[in-house]
Amino acid sequence: MNGRKFLDDGSSLRANNAGSGVALTAQEQAVLDTIRATPFGTVEVVLHQSRIVQVVKTEKVKLESDPQQR
């Protein structure tokens, strides 16, 4: 499964990271959410002038082999 997520400039939006006192932008939160939702695969963050503009997720799906096919 391959997905691309484009982000607008919501730099004024802030999210609190589980009470750690660190404020995250909406873009930073989107990267963390994508990482947490990807059990196997890669997450690529595309920057433009030090701003997150795109998150590319490539998810690997592990398939169990059917023992009866051998």
Secondary structure, 3 states (H helix, E strand, C coil): CEEEEECCCCCCCEEECCCCCCEEEHHHHHHHHHHHCCCCEEEEEEEECCEEEEEEEEECCCCCCCHHHC
